Amino acid sequence: MDEFDLVAIGGGSGGYTAAIRARQLGLTAAIIERDKVGGTCLHKGCIPTKILLETAETLALVRKSDTFGVHVEGVALDYAAVVARKRQVVNDLYRSLRSVIQKHKVEIVEGQARLLSPTLVAVADRILRAKHIVLATGSRPKELPGLATDGSQILNSDQLLELAAVPDSIVVVGVGAVGAEFASFFLDIGCQVALVEVMPTILPLEDADLGKALARALEARGARVLTSARVLSDKARIYDNVVELAVQQEGEEKTVRGQVVLVAVGREAVTDGLGLENTRVQIERGFLRVDSTCRTHEPTIYAVGDAIGGLLLAHVAAAEGFLAAEAIAGRQTRPLDYNRVPRVTYSHPQVAAVGLTEQQAREAGHNVKTQRFSFRYNAMALIQDEREGFAKIVYDGDSGDLLGAHIIGHHASELISEAALARFLEASAWEVGSNIHPHPTLSEVLGEAAQLSAGISIYW
């Protein structure tokens, strides 16, 4: 029987980070993966979708090249080449990741894992004994009751990534980060796009101002956006290569049509067939329950990543995997502060945030103040012809503490790390504003918003 100090079930960001960190701390470790290491992020999520979005951004830039005095003719999208590049980049990263895992002498065991006890895991004809187990089984797209995906015209995000050709039109049901990113991509490559979101704003987990601004930006590019709208699943019809959905909005029934429908209404933990009944691990609202060190109710079993809910982000899973390995190794740990985690939607324009939204800050009892600075007044945004968006600072009017930062605009994903570091260091808005930002850069947008918050701006 093979014995290890740590066995990670699932080879995504949380699992491989836990295993590698365990090896760095002198423990023996193995990863059990039924598909390919890298998980959803590498193979079905973060990486392939961002490759598509980078293509869309490049296409949009070339199409407006006349703005920069560059004349280009015959601009066209070769979707087959895009798909080939997507596969190549994913494969390159996959091979690199396997090499890193092997360099750290973490054994990769291929197959479906099943818990026989709190310390025994069966994989095909092997049984592994583990002093500690880290469940990193990830998540999968949720189904919308009454509107089951068929892999042909009603699709989840995994299935949409496998399309061999671009549809003429698409309806996106559920407009969180996943739905918004796909909507943005298909708009940029010339598809008709309709969005249906049950909440009052798209990106409902983000500050309402960001969701409203992104909805306006998508509408300006031709999207139809329906918020506070519910799909009447029992009235869905498929005919003549078109999916027709009935949508109820403010008491009125409306119709949306598309060649395909993307159902992006969230994700659920993958725990079936895992053998949890042979342990004391508990599930609550579909996700595994853990404490502040990611330990479950079974002392030898930890869980990380999408399987435990919360922020379903690869960088969160990695941080949790790191934390779990440290706890297993007996090192002193600090609980993760999820209000310091940056969140990004890679739409066009991009949306990025860290910390509390304005509403969350008010609900927490803060004396909430906010300030915004528009990209329209930023020199680099004008140079790049990317004037859309703003940075919004949420801060406490009594202490001046930075509570949250929210950005919609060009390269927001690259700008948010400064605010995340400020949150980590418990900086005030004055400190962010007093930090010298190079000119001309997009980063000045955040600096100017912070200066307005601190009352030290020279422009207002």
N, C-alpha and C positions, 0 to 999 in steps of 0.2 A: 504494500500500500504506500502511495506517495504521500509525504507529509510536508506541509508548508506552514509558516507562521501566518501568512495572509493569502487568502484566495479571493480574488475579485471575480464576481459573476457578472460579466458584461465588460466589453473592451472599449467602451466609449471614453469620453473625456474624464469622467469620474473614476471609472475602473482602472484605466491605465495610469492615471496620475497617482492613485492610491498604491498601486503595485510598484511603480517606479520609486515613489517616495519611501515605501517600506524597504526596498533594496538599499536606498541611500542611507537608511537608518540601521542597516545591518541585519535586516530580517530576510527570510526566504519568501518568495512570492510567486504566484501563478495567476494567469488570467484565463478564464473560461469564456469563450466567445463562439456563438453558434453561427455567425456569419463572417464578418471581417472586422478586425480591430479598427477603431476610429468612430464607430457608432453612427448614430443619426447625423450628427454634425458633419462628419466628413463625407458620408455616402448619400444622405438623403435630405440634408438640411442646410446648415450654414454655408458650407463650401460650394456645392453645386448651384444653390440659388444666387450666391454672390457672383459667381462666374456669369450667370445669365444677366444679372443686374449691371455688371461691368460692361458687358456687351451692349446693353441698352443705353448706358450712359455714353459709350463711345459713338454709337449710332446717332444719338441726339446731338452730340458735339459736332460730328462731321456734317450733319444736316444744317447746322447753323454756322458753318465755317465762314460763310460770307461776312458774318459779323466781324470777324477778325481779319478780313481781307484775304482770305484763302478760298479759292474757288475750286470746288470739287464736283465732278459730274459722275453720273451713273452710280449713285449710292444705292446699295441694296444689301439686304440681310441674307446671308447663306446659313440657314438654320442647321443644316446638316453639319457644316463646319463648326458651328457653335456647340452642337452636341458632342462632336468629336473632341473639341478642345476641353469641354467639361469633363469628359471621361479621362483625358490625358492628365489634366491637372489633379483630379481626384486620385488617379492611379499613382502619380508621382508622390503625392503626399502620403498615400497609403504605404507605399514601399519605404518611404523615409521614416514613417512612424514605426513600422515593424522593425526597422533597423535600430531605432532608438530603444525600443522595448528589449530587443535581443542583446543590445550592448550592455544593458543593465542586468542581464542574466535573469530576466523574468520569463518563465516558461509560458508559452501560449498553448492552451489546450482547446482544440476545436470540437464543438459539439454542444448539445443542449444539456444544461445543468439541472439537476434536481437535488434538493436538500433531503437527505435521509435522516439527519439529526442536526442539532446546532453546530456540529463540527465535522460532519461527513457529507461529501457531495459526490453524487454519481454522474459520470459523463460517459455515455456509451458503455464500454466494458471496463472502464476504470473507476476506481473510487479514490477520492482525495480526502485526506484528513487535514483539517485546518484548525489551528489554534483560534484564528479569527477569520470571519467571512465578511466581505464587503459586497452588498447587493447594489449593483449599478446597472440594472436591467433596462433603464431608459423608459421611453414612452412611445406611443403611436397615435396617429390622428384619430380623433373621436368621430363617431358617426352621428348624423342628425336624424333623430327618430322620424321615420316615414320617408326619408330621402336617402336611402342606402346607396353607397357608391357602387358603381358597376364596372369600373376600370375602363370604360369606353367613353361615356359622355358625362356621367356624374362621378367626379374624381376627388380623391383627397390629394394632399400635397405630394406624397410619395409617387402617386400615379401620374400626376401632372408633369413631374420631372421626367417621366419616361416617354412623353409624347414624341412621336417621330416627326410630326409636322405642326405648324402653327395654326390654331383655329382662327376663324374669321372673327369670332366674338366669344366672350366669356362672361359668365355671371359669377361673382365671388360672394359666397354666403359666409359671413363672419369676417370682420375687418380689423383683426388685431394685427400684430406684426407680420405674420405669415400672409394673410390675405392682402394687406397693403402692399407688401413687396411684390407679390405676383401681379396685382393690379397695375402697379407702376411699370413693371416689365412689359406686360402685354400692351399697355397704352403706348409705350415708347416704340414698340415694333409695329404699331399700326392696327391693332385690334380694337374692336368695339368692346367697351368694358362697362359693366354695371355692378355696383356694390350694394349689398344688403347687410345692415348691421342692426341687431336688436336693441343695442344701447343708444343713448342720445347722441354720442359722438363716436366716430371711428377711433381706433387705438384707445379703447375705453379704459385701459389700465394706466394711461399716461395723463398728464395735465390736459384739461379740457381745451385749453387754448391751442395746444399742439394738434389735437385731433381735428378741431375746426379749421385750422390753417391748412392741414394736409388735405382735408376734404375739398377746400376751395381750390387748392393747387391741382388736384386730380380732376375736378370739374372743369377747370380752365383748359385742361388738355383733352376734354371730351368725355370724361367718365360721367355716368349717371350714378349719383350717390343717394341711397335711401337709408336714413337713420331712424331709430325708434320704429323699426320695421321688422315684422315677423313673417317668415315663410310659412305659407299654408301647405304643408307637405302633402296632404291628401289630395290637393288639386294640381300637383305637378303632372305635366304631360310631356311626352317625347313623340315628335312627329316630324317628318321631312328633314331629318338630321338636325333638329332644333329641340332644345329643352325649354319648356315654358313653365315659369313659376308664378304662382299667385302670391302676392305679398300684401299684408295688411299694415297700413300706416295711418295713424291718427283716425281710425275708424273707417278708412277708405281702402277698398281693395284695388291693387294695381297689378300690372303684369310686367314681368321682365323676361327676356329671351336671350339665349346664347347657344352657340354650337356646343359648348361644354359648360359645365358648372363645377366650380371648385368649392368644396365644403371644407371650410377652415374655421371650425367652431371650437377649437381647442384640442388638447391632447390628454391621453389617459395613461397611467402607469402600466407597464408590462409586468404582471406578476403571476399570470395563469401558468399552471404546470410547473411551478417553481418548487413545490413541496413545502410551502409555508405552514401547512397543517402539522408538519412534524417539528415545528418550533413554536416559540411564544411570540413571534413577530406579529404585530398588530397592524391592521389596515383601517384607516379612517378617511372617509370621503374619497375612497379609491386610491389613496396613496399610503405608503409605509410611514408609520409613526416613528420618529426619532427624537433624541434629546439634543442638547446644544453641542454635543460632540459627534453627532450623527449615529449614535448607538441606538439600536432598537430595544424593545422590551426583552429580547434575548441577549444576555450579556456578551456572548461571543460573536454576535452578528451586528454589523453596521450597515447603513444604507445611505446612498448619496445620489445626487443628480435628479433627473426627472422623476424617478421612482418615488421620491419623497415630496414632490409637489413644490409649491412656492414659485420662484423664478425659474422657468424651464429654459435655462441658458447654458451653453457649453462652458463658459468661463465660471459660472457658479458651480457646475458639477465638478470642475477641476479643483476649485477652491475647497469644496466639501470633501473630495477625495484626498486632498493634501491633509486636511484637518483630521479625517478619520485615521489615516496612516500615522499621523503624529500621536493621536490618542492611543492607538493600538501599541505603539512603541513605548508608551509610558511617558511621553514628553508633556510638559505643561502646555496647555492649549488655551486659546481665547475663542469664544463663540464668534461666528461670522456675524457682522452687522450688515444685513441685507439692504439697509438704507444707504450703504456706501457702494453698492453694485451699480455700475453703469449699464444702461439698457439702450439698445439701438434698433431702429427699424431702417433698413437700407433701401428705402423708397427713394424716389426723386420728387421733391427734395428729401434728404435724409432727416430722420428724427432721432434725437439722442437725449437721454435724461439721467440724472442721478439724484437720489434723495427724495424728499417729500414733494408731492404735488401741492398746489395752492390749497385745494380742498382738504387734503390729508393734514396739512399744517394747521388749518383752522380747526379741524376735528380734534387735533392733539392739544388744542388750547393755547397755541402761540399767538402773540400779537403780530399777525401776518402782514408783511409789506411785500410788494413786488415791484420790479422794474424790468423794462424791456428795451432792447436796442436792436434796430432793424439792420439787416444786411444791406438795405438800400443806401445806407450812409457809410458803408465800409469800402475803402478804396480797392482792396483786393477782390471783393465781390463784384465790383464794377469792372475791374480789369478782366475777370474771368466770365463776365456777363452772367453771373449767378446772383441776382439781387433779391431773390425770393427768400423770405424767412426772417427769423429773429432769434435772439437769445433772451431768455427770461430767468431772472433771479428771484427766488423765494427766500425771504430772510425774516428773522425775528426783529421787530421794531424796537424792542427793549434792549436786547443784548447785542444786536447786530450779527448774530450767528447766521451763517449760510445754512439754510434748511434744504434747499433743492436748486438744481439748475436744469433748465429745459431749453433745448435748441432745436429749431427746425431750419434747415438750410444746407448749403453745399458743404460737404465733408464734415457734417455734424458729428459723425462717428469718430473722427480724429480730434475734434475739439473737446469732447466731453471728458477726456482723461484728466485734463487740468482740474475740472470741477470735482471729479472723483477723488483726486489727490487732496484737494482742499477739504472735502468732506472727511477723508481719512485723517487729516491733520487737525480737524475741528477748527478750520479757519473761519474768519468772519468775512462778510462781504467786503469790508474795507481792505482786508489783506489781499483778497483776490484782485480787487481794483487797483491796489498799490503795486502789485506785481507788474514789472515792466514787460509789455508785450511788443515783439518786433513789428516794425511798420515797413511796408504794408503787409498785413497778414489777416486771414479770416479770424484768427484767435482774438483779435482786437474787439470783435463783437461781444465776446464774453467779458473781456476786460471793461469795456464801456458800460455794459449792463451793471457790472459790479460797482463801477465808479458812481453811476447814477444812484445805486442803492446806498452807497456810503456818503453821498452828497459831495463828491470831490471831482465831478466831471466838469471840464472847462467848456463843454458844448451846450449845456443847458443850465 
